[in-house]
Amino acid sequence: MGLPGAGSLSELARKVLASMASGALAVLNAHFYSVAGKPFYQAIFDDPAAAYREASSVMPESMVKIMFREVLRRASPGASKDEVDEALRMLARGDASKFLELAGLGGRGA
């Protein structure tokens, strides 16, 4: 079950990723459907830490980081570059709280 408010953010993620990395999005969506029963762009806000970890098992982490950075930047236009970078560092360590906070979903992930 996703977080409240995650649906519209998932749609934003789909649009952002389709415009910047449609091939990678197709590969990740297929993978996520097979392991999680949902597309990658939905998993980003349902469970960001698990989505980051799983995506990094399919694609180079550097590519995953770029995708997450762009999605978070678009989901939180008021956030500074340093805040986004901190959220991504925390996310890579398995802590989604800053990512969720910046996305307006609160610090509900750990």
Secondary structure, 3 states (H helix, E strand, C coil): CCCCCHHHHHHHHHHHHHHHCHHHHHHHHHHHHHHHCCCHHHHHHHCHHHHHHHHHCCCCHHHHHHHHHHHHHHHCCCCCHHHHHHHHHHHHCCCCHHHHHHCCCCCCCC
